[in-house]
Amino acid sequence: MAKEDTAGYWLNKGNESREMAINEMQNQTAREIFLQEAREAYDKAIEIDPQSASAWFKKGELQIDFLGNYEEALNAFNKSIQINPQFADAWYQKGKTLTGYGDFEEALESYNKSLEINPNSSDAWYWKAGVLAELNRHEEAIPAYDKAIELDPTQASYWLDRGGALNRLNRTEGANASFTRAVELCDEAIEQNPKSIMAWQGKGTAFYHLERLNESIQCFDKVIELAPMYYRSYYYKGKALQDLGREVEAEELFARSKELGGI
């Protein structure tokens, strides 16, 4: 085992605390403590070995995935890449950070660099497709979604967003096939874990795009029951109610979504 005075020891400690935070679903205070412990451990690893690309990467990953500090995350990924320019995951996470900033052109460059090093990353293909869609380059986004699905056909989000890109190209039949597959995958996930917030949200979103509005509302209600602070469920339920002509109820939900920090 690594000794306490080594970067490896503190990197492992950080990883353990991060995993405990991921698994802590009930107690928000405990979760925050675990995240703070992870952050301090990664900082300690960097203090001992400032040339550890892995420690800088883990620090950045923690920032973007849990703490929401995009500037610190970007600095950490840049440092990791500076130390190891062939670190594909660091390029990928840099792309995600730049996507969060809305800097889609530079994010695309990072995803391309990541895929140049590791062309078998389904996540990098998926996020590349996403920024191409944000840039209204939907014809280019579709093959990127297809590649992500080829590498990992089990991700409902890949099928869902592929359907969205096809919709924008007025390719309705293909879009609906993608949305239908997303529903099937979400159902499989829900069977495994009936409390999966992302599966219920994904299923509701797919139903919304399939114009199965009442079914989508039922899914969003389930998300609200499981995660009452998750703003997206209020927003999309509002959209479904709006499409049903229930404007007053929809506006209340839009207001609640905004109150929770959403759109």
QUINORDA-V688453 format. One record per residue. N is the residue number from 1. RES is the residue in one small letter. OMEGA is omega in radians with two decimals (* if undefined). Layout:
N,RES,OMEGA  N,RES,OMEGA
This chain:
1,m,-3.14  2,a,3.11  3,k,-3.06  4,e,-3.10  5,d,3.12  6,t,3.10  7,a,-3.13  8,g,3.12  9,y,-3.06  10,w,3.05  11,l,3.09  12,n,3.11  13,k,3.12  14,g,3.13  15,n,3.13  16,e,-3.13  17,s,3.10  18,r,3.14  19,e,3.12  20,m,3.09  21,a,3.12  22,i,-3.06  23,n,-3.14  24,e,-3.06  25,m,-3.00  26,q,-3.00  27,n,-3.08  28,q,3.13  29,t,3.11  30,a,3.13  31,r,-3.14  32,e,3.10  33,i,3.12  34,f,3.14  35,l,3.11  36,q,3.09  37,e,3.12  38,a,-3.13  39,r,-3.13  40,e,3.14  41,a,3.12  42,y,3.10  43,d,3.11  44,k,3.10  45,a,-3.14  46,i,3.10  47,e,-3.13  48,i,-3.11  49,d,-3.11  50,p,3.14  51,q,3.09  52,s,3.12  53,a,-3.13  54,s,-3.14  55,a,3.09  56,w,3.12  57,f,-3.12  58,k,3.08  59,k,3.13  60,g,-3.14  61,e,3.10  62,l,-3.12  63,q,-3.05  64,i,-3.05  65,d,-3.02  66,f,-2.98  67,l,3.02  68,g,3.12  69,n,-3.02  70,y,-3.11  71,e,3.13  72,e,3.10  73,a,-3.12  74,l,3.10  75,n,-3.12  76,a,3.14  77,f,3.09  78,n,3.12  79,k,3.12  80,s,-3.14  81,i,3.11  82,q,3.13  83,i,-3.11  84,n,-3.10  85,p,3.14  86,q,-3.12  87,f,-3.03  88,a,-3.09  89,d,3.10  90,a,3.06  91,w,3.14  92,y,-3.14  93,q,3.02  94,k,3.09  95,g,3.12  96,k,3.13  97,t,3.12  98,l,3.05  99,t,3.09  100,g,3.07  101,y,-3.03  102,g,3.12  103,d,-2.94  104,f,3.14  105,e,-3.14  106,e,3.08  107,a,3.13  108,l,3.10  109,e,-3.14  110,s,3.10  111,y,3.12  112,n,3.12  113,k,3.10  114,s,-3.11  115,l,3.05  116,e,-3.14  117,i,-3.12  118,n,-3.09  119,p,-3.09  120,n,3.09  121,s,3.13  122,s,-3.13  123,d,3.14  124,a,3.07  125,w,-3.13  126,y,-3.13  127,w,3.03  128,k,3.10  129,a,-3.13  130,g,-3.14  131,v,3.04  132,l,3.09  133,a,3.11  134,e,3.12  135,l,-3.13  136,n,3.09  137,r,-2.97  138,h,3.11  139,e,3.10  140,e,-3.11  141,a,-3.06  142,i,3.12  143,p,3.11  144,a,3.03  145,y,3.14  146,d,3.14  147,k,3.09  148,a,-3.13  149,i,3.08  150,e,-3.11  151,l,3.13  152,d,-3.08  153,p,-3.03  154,t,-3.06  155,q,-3.12  156,a,-3.10  157,s,3.12  158,y,-3.14  159,w,-3.11  160,l,-3.10  161,d,3.01  162,r,3.09  163,g,3.11  164,g,3.12  165,a,3.11  166,l,3.09  167,n,-3.10  168,r,3.07  169,l,-3.14  170,n,3.08  171,r,-2.93  172,t,-3.09  173,e,3.11  174,g,3.12  175,a,-3.11  176,n,3.07  177,a,3.10  178,s,3.13  179,f,3.13  180,t,3.10  181,r,3.09  182,a,3.10  183,v,-3.12  184,e,-3.14  185,l,3.08  186,c,3.09  187,d,3.10  188,e,3.13  189,a,3.14  190,i,3.08  191,e,3.11  192,q,-3.11  193,n,-3.09  194,p,-3.14  195,k,3.14  196,s,-3.10  197,i,-3.10  198,m,3.13  199,a,3.10  200,w,3.12  201,q,3.13  202,g,3.12  203,k,3.11  204,g,3.13  205,t,3.11  206,a,3.09  207,f,3.13  208,y,-3.12  209,h,3.06  210,l,-3.14  211,e,3.00  212,r,-2.87  213,l,-3.13  214,n,3.09  215,e,3.11  216,s,3.13  217,i,3.10  218,q,3.11  219,c,-3.13  220,f,3.05  221,d,3.11  222,k,3.10  223,v,-3.13  224,i,3.09  225,e,-3.08  226,l,-3.05  227,a,-3.03  228,p,3.14  229,m,-3.09  230,y,-2.95  231,y,-3.04  232,r,-3.12  233,s,3.10  234,y,-3.11  235,y,-3.08  236,y,3.01  237,k,3.08  238,g,3.12  239,k,-3.14  240,a,3.12  241,l,3.10  242,q,3.12  243,d,3.07  244,l,3.11  245,g,-3.12  246,r,-2.95  247,e,-3.07  248,v,3.11  249,e,-3.14  250,a,-3.12  251,e,3.10  252,e,3.13  253,l,3.07  254,f,3.12  255,a,3.13  256,r,3.10  257,s,3.14  258,k,3.12  259,e,-3.12  260,l,3.08  261,g,-3.11  262,g,-3.05  263,i,*
